[in-house]
Amino acid sequence: MKKLIALFAVSSMASTAAVASVALSGSASVSYDDNGSSPSATSYDADMTIVGTAGGTTLTASYDMEGANLATTGVDLSTTVGPVTIAADMFNEVTLATTSSGGGQSNEGSAADDTGVTVSVDVPIGDATVALDNSGNVILSGTWSGVTLSHTVGDTTSTTASVALAGIDMNVTNKAGSTTWDLATTVSGIDLTLTSAQSVTAAFGLAGNTMTVSTFASAASAAASAGNVTGVHTNGYGTYSSASAASYSTVAVTRDLTSGASLTATYSTKDDSLTLKAAVTF
């Protein structure tokens, strides 16, 4: 009996140690949209993220849970050995990102395999970091005098800069000769954001009870561009098409509930719709 108790104690300690290196987080929400004059609809979303850590190595895996089965949305592995950091994206995801380029949805993303490995080395050049990915791109990044810069030289040369100056947070990105920017500041308790696409967002209110007003400029349609799997095509990996849309505005009111969830009511002039969304994060 004593041996059995001792074995159980050892097993318990081993299990606890293993669980201690794993962090679980997630979110869930349900939304009801009256869709204006169109039929109403209800949608659901549930996500989970698992982070496992062992020494200087971290594995992060994320999943969608609202379907019949878990659907992987990302798997990333990162390890650090001295001044060298190796990061591996092990899940192939074709990104279809909606940008704030106006009333239209500027859907732009990779049309190829986006898995890969990036090796970064901290070198004694101020606070700079030099990285090389498996596509042959060289990334130089660092922070100097409060300005964070990142410059990628490869298939598509891009430069990003971020700085906080006199209460204003500024981000500027130049990619293949096209420049975009956004400014964020707080005036009389109102958080304001302005982008180069002429979109404006204002958020105000007390903690747990906020209102956000957003205005999006109109956007012209854009055709899809063809690329290739290596990204060395003139159009890189390629981009998706985007539809034109008129300008519109949204008003969202969010209230934190005592149950730990939040309730958000959003009105959009785009289709004269009202959406109610209940969400919780754990």
N, C-alpha and C positions, 0 to 999 in steps of 0.2 A: 504493500500500500504506500509506504514512504517513497519507494522508487517511482511509483505511478504519479504521486503528487509532485515529486521533483521534476519528472519528465513534463508534466503539464505546466509547471512554473517556467521551465526553460522554453517550452513551445510558446507560451504566452508572451514572454519577453521578446522572442525572436519576431513574432507577428507584430508586436507593438513597434519595434524598431523599424520594421519594413514599412508599416503604415505611416510612421512619422516622416518618412522621406517622400511621401506622396501627398499632393495637395489637390483637392477637388473643388471646383467652382462651377457655376452655371447660371442660367437665367431662363425664365419662361414667361410667355405672354399670350393673351388672347385678345383679338381685336374685332370689333363690329363696325362695319362701314356701311352707311346707308346709301353710298354711291350716288347721291343726288337723285336724278330722275331715273337712274338705272336700278336694277334689282339689287337689294342689299346683299352683303356677303360677310361671312365670319371666317377669320383665319387664325391659325395657331402657330406658335414658334416655341421650341424648347431646345436649349443648347447646353452642352456640358464640356468642360475643359479639365483634363488631367495633366498635372505637372509632376514628374518624378525627378528627383535630384540625388546624385551620388557623387560626392566630392565636387569636382569642377565640371561635372557633366550634367546637363539638363535635357530631358525629353518632354516636349509639350505636344499633346494630342487633343484635338477638338472634334466634337461630334454634334450632328443634328439628331434630335430624339423624337420629333413629332410624327415621323412616319412609322411604317410597320416594323422597320429595322433601323438600327443605328447607322447613320450615314457619316462617313469620315469627311471632315472639312479641312483638316490640316494636321500634319505630323512633322515636327521640327526637332532636330537634335543639335545640341551645341556643347562643345567641350573646350576647355582651356588648359593648355600646357605651357607654363611659363609665359612668354610674350606672344604666343601663338594661339589664336582662337579659330576653331573649325566649326562652321555652321552648315548643316545639311537640311535642305527642304526635301522631304521624302514623299510628299503627296502631290500628285499632278492635278492642279486645279486650273481650269480656264476661267480667269477672272473677268467678270462683267461688272465693272464698277460704274456707279452712277455719280457723276460729278455735278458740282453746283455751277454749271455753265449756262444756266438760264432756265427758262420754262421747259425747254426740251431736255431729255435725258441723254447726256453725252456718254454713251456706253462704249468704253474703250478697254480692251483687254488683250491678253496674250492668246493667240490662236494656236499655240504649240505647247510642248512639254515644258512646264515651268519648274520641274524639279532641278536640283543642282546643289553644288557645294561651293562655299566661299571660305577662303583662308585669309585671315587678317593677322597682321603683325604690328605690334606697337613698336615704333621705331623712334630713336632719340632725335626727332625733328619737332621741337616744341611739344605740343600735345597732339600730334598727327598720328593717324592710323592708316596704314596702307593695306588694301585688301585685293585679292585676285579671285575671281569666280571661274567656274568651269567653262564659261563662254569666252574667256580671254579678256574680259573687261577688268580694268584697273580702277579701283575706287580709292580716292584720297579724301579723308575726312578729319575734322578736328575742330576745336573751339579756341579762338583767340580773341582776347579783349571783349568777351561776351558775345561774339559773333560765331555761330556754328556754320561751317561750310562743308559741303560734300561735292566732290567733282568726279564724275565717272567718264572714263575714256575707253571707248570701245565701239561696238556696233552703232549705238546712238549716244553721242556725247551729251551729257546733262550736268547741270550745276544747280545746287540748291543752297540757299542761305537763310538763316533764321537769326533774328536779333530782337532783344527787348530794349527799347530805347524810349525814355521819357514817358513810361506808362503805356507804350504801344508795342504789341507783339507783331512782328512782320516776318512773313515767309515769302521768298521769291524763288521760283523755279524756272530755269531755261532748259528746254529739251528740244534738241534738233532745231534750234533757232527760234522756237516759240516760247514766249515768256508769260507766265501766270504769277499772280501774287495775291496775298490776302493780308488784311490788317485787322487786329483785334485790340480793343481798348475798353475801359470802363469809365463812364461819365455819369455822375450823380447816381451811382448804384445800378446803372443800366449797362449790361455787357453788349457791346456793339461789334459786329464783324462785317467787313466789306471786302469783296473779292473783285478781281480784275474782270470777272464776267458780269459785273454790275449787280450782283446779288447782295442783299443786305439782311442781316439778322440782328434783332434786338431782344435780349432776354432780361427780365426784371422780376422783382418780387422777393419774398423772404425765403429762407431755406425751407424746402419741403412744400412750398406753395408758389410756383413760378408761372409766368406767362412768357411765351416766346413768339415774336412776330417776325415773319420772314417774307421777303419779296424777291422773286426770281425773274430775271429779265428773259425776254423771248430768245429762242435759239433756232438757228437755221438747221436744216437737215444736212447730214454728211454721209457720204457713201462709204461702204466698207473698203478697206485696203488689204490687199493680199500680201502675205509675208511667207516665211518658210520656217521649218522646224528648228533651224539653227539660229535664226534671228539676224543673219548676215545679209538678208535681202534689203533693198532700198527702203522698204516699208517696215523693216525690222521683223517682228513676229506677226505683224498685221493687226488691224483694229476692226472693231465691229461698227456697223452703221448706226446712226442716230437719227431719230425722227424730229421734225420741226415741231415747235409748240409755241403758243402765245405766252406772254408773261402772266404770272399768277402770284397770289399771296396765300400764306397760311397763318393761322393763329392757333397756338397750342397752349392749353392750360394743364399743368401737372400738379397733382396733390399727393403727398406721401400719406398713406393710411396707417393707422395704429396696428394693423395686421402685419405690417412689414412690406406690403406691396405698394405700388404706386398706380394712380389712375390718371390717364391723360385723355383729354378731349381735344381733337384737332379739327378745325374747319378749314377747308380749302376752296378758294375761288376757282380753281382749275376745273372742277366738275361740280361745284356747289354741294360738296359732300361734308358729312360730319362723321368722324371716326372716334370710337371710344376704345381705349386700350388699357387693359389691366396687366401689370408686369411685376415680376419679383426677381431679385438677384440674390444668389446665395454663394 
